[in-house]
Amino acid sequence: MNLILFLIIGAIAGWLAGTIMKGKGFGIVGNLGIGVIGAFLGKFLFGVIGLSVHGMIGQLIAATAGAVVLVWVVNMIKK
């Protein structure tokens, strides 16, 4: 059940990051990939700055923040 919840949060976070950074999503598979990688990145970044993540909303916020950073880095590399 935790894996399914993690994937759902990842997909939502990826969609949010796509909406924030690009104006549209990246498709279901793209959103899922960006969100899952962003979740790991967001949790790491939140830990570095001393913030802890609790609950589903906290996980979604951290995953979205990580996904936004990931999309930003990829856009910078592409240019």
ZADO-1210 file (C-alpha; in nm, 4 decimals, padded with zeros to 6 digits):
<atoms>
<atom x="00.0000" y="00.0000" z="00.0000" code="MET" pos="1"/>
<atom x="00.2859" y="00.2398" z="00.0749" code="ASN" pos="2"/>
<atom x="00.4293" y="00.1885" z="-00.2734" code="LEU" pos="3"/>
<atom x="00.0966" y="00.2717" z="-00.4366" code="ILE" pos="4"/>
<atom x="00.0617" y="00.5833" z="-00.2209" code="LEU" pos="5"/>
<atom x="00.4210" y="00.6831" z="-00.3043" code="PHE" pos="6"/>
<atom x="00.3502" y="00.6480" z="-00.6775" code="LEU" pos="7"/>
<atom x="00.0280" y="00.8490" z="-00.6519" code="ILE" pos="8"/>
<atom x="00.2052" y="01.1289" z="-00.4647" code="ILE" pos="9"/>
<atom x="00.4872" y="01.1147" z="-00.7211" code="GLY" pos="10"/>
<atom x="00.2442" y="01.1448" z="-01.0113" code="ALA" pos="11"/>
<atom x="00.0662" y="01.4404" z="-00.8516" code="ILE" pos="12"/>
<atom x="00.3970" y="01.6099" z="-00.7659" code="ALA" pos="13"/>
<atom x="00.5234" y="01.5591" z="-01.1211" code="GLY" pos="14"/>
<atom x="00.2050" y="01.7066" z="-01.2648" code="TRP" pos="15"/>
<atom x="00.2287" y="02.0050" z="-01.0279" code="LEU" pos="16"/>
<atom x="00.5943" y="02.0609" z="-01.1198" code="ALA" pos="17"/>
<atom x="00.5089" y="02.0437" z="-01.4889" code="GLY" pos="18"/>
<atom x="00.2286" y="02.2927" z="-01.4383" code="THR" pos="19"/>
<atom x="00.4451" y="02.5285" z="-01.2347" code="ILE" pos="20"/>
<atom x="00.7556" y="02.5179" z="-01.4528" code="MET" pos="21"/>
<atom x="00.6286" y="02.4550" z="-01.8034" code="LYS" pos="22"/>
<atom x="00.2616" y="02.5404" z="-01.7994" code="GLY" pos="23"/>
<atom x="00.1454" y="02.1827" z="-01.8665" code="LYS" pos="24"/>
<atom x="00.2166" y="01.8304" z="-01.7492" code="GLY" pos="25"/>
<atom x="00.4560" y="01.5770" z="-01.9011" code="PHE" pos="26"/>
<atom x="00.2082" y="01.2927" z="-01.9514" code="GLY" pos="27"/>
<atom x="00.1300" y="01.0200" z="-01.7008" code="ILE" pos="28"/>
<atom x="00.4623" y="00.8372" z="-01.7293" code="VAL" pos="29"/>
<atom x="00.6650" y="01.1591" z="-01.7352" code="GLY" pos="30"/>
<atom x="00.4795" y="01.3012" z="-01.4353" code="ASN" pos="31"/>
<atom x="00.5331" y="00.9780" z="-01.2439" code="LEU" pos="32"/>
<atom x="00.9053" y="00.9681" z="-01.3194" code="GLY" pos="33"/>
<atom x="00.9647" y="01.3333" z="-01.2396" code="ILE" pos="34"/>
<atom x="00.7548" y="01.3097" z="-00.9238" code="GLY" pos="35"/>
<atom x="00.9265" y="00.9981" z="-00.7893" code="VAL" pos="36"/>
<atom x="01.2762" y="01.1341" z="-00.8518" code="ILE" pos="37"/>
<atom x="01.1600" y="01.4712" z="-00.7181" code="GLY" pos="38"/>
<atom x="01.0315" y="01.3046" z="-00.4004" code="ALA" pos="39"/>
<atom x="01.3772" y="01.1687" z="-00.3234" code="PHE" pos="40"/>
<atom x="01.5397" y="01.4995" z="-00.4166" code="LEU" pos="41"/>
<atom x="01.2874" y="01.7021" z="-00.2153" code="GLY" pos="42"/>
<atom x="01.3293" y="01.4897" z="00.0963" code="LYS" pos="43"/>
<atom x="01.7079" y="01.5244" z="00.0663" code="PHE" pos="44"/>
<atom x="01.6900" y="01.9021" z="00.0133" code="LEU" pos="45"/>
<atom x="01.4456" y="01.9488" z="00.3001" code="PHE" pos="46"/>
<atom x="01.6828" y="01.7514" z="00.5242" code="GLY" pos="47"/>
<atom x="01.9774" y="01.9671" z="00.4190" code="VAL" pos="48"/>
<atom x="01.7992" y="02.2874" z="00.5181" code="ILE" pos="49"/>
<atom x="01.6688" y="02.1332" z="00.8419" code="GLY" pos="50"/>
<atom x="01.3007" y="02.0790" z="00.7591" code="LEU" pos="51"/>
<atom x="01.1232" y="01.7543" z="00.8347" code="SER" pos="52"/>
<atom x="00.8413" y="01.6041" z="00.6312" code="VAL" pos="53"/>
<atom x="00.5347" y="01.4598" z="00.8057" code="HIS" pos="54"/>
<atom x="00.2113" y="01.3272" z="00.6621" code="GLY" pos="55"/>
<atom x="00.0836" y="01.3036" z="00.3096" code="MET" pos="56"/>
<atom x="00.0633" y="01.6790" z="00.2566" code="ILE" pos="57"/>
<atom x="00.4222" y="01.7243" z="00.3739" code="GLY" pos="58"/>
<atom x="00.5370" y="01.4481" z="00.1412" code="GLN" pos="59"/>
<atom x="00.3487" y="01.6082" z="-00.1475" code="LEU" pos="60"/>
<atom x="00.5057" y="01.9472" z="-00.0766" code="ILE" pos="61"/>
<atom x="00.8563" y="01.8003" z="-00.0555" code="ALA" pos="62"/>
<atom x="00.8042" y="01.5910" z="-00.3697" code="ALA" pos="63"/>
<atom x="00.6689" y="01.8905" z="-00.5607" code="THR" pos="64"/>
<atom x="00.9587" y="02.1107" z="-00.4479" code="ALA" pos="65"/>
<atom x="01.2079" y="01.8428" z="-00.5505" code="GLY" pos="66"/>
<atom x="01.0344" y="01.7922" z="-00.8846" code="ALA" pos="67"/>
<atom x="01.0377" y="02.1680" z="-00.9535" code="VAL" pos="68"/>
<atom x="01.4117" y="02.1767" z="-00.8796" code="VAL" pos="69"/>
<atom x="01.4615" y="01.8744" z="-01.1045" code="LEU" pos="70"/>
<atom x="01.2693" y="02.0332" z="-01.3939" code="VAL" pos="71"/>
<atom x="01.4609" y="02.3590" z="-01.3463" code="TRP" pos="72"/>
<atom x="01.7981" y="02.1798" z="-01.3547" code="VAL" pos="73"/>
<atom x="01.6984" y="01.9825" z="-01.6652" code="VAL" pos="74"/>
<atom x="01.5835" y="02.3037" z="-01.8380" code="ASN" pos="75"/>
<atom x="01.9147" y="02.4713" z="-01.7504" code="MET" pos="76"/>
<atom x="02.1106" y="02.1772" z="-01.8918" code="ILE" pos="77"/>
<atom x="01.9032" y="02.1737" z="-02.2125" code="LYS" pos="78"/>
<atom x="01.9874" y="02.5404" z="-02.2811" code="LYS" pos="79"/>
</atoms>
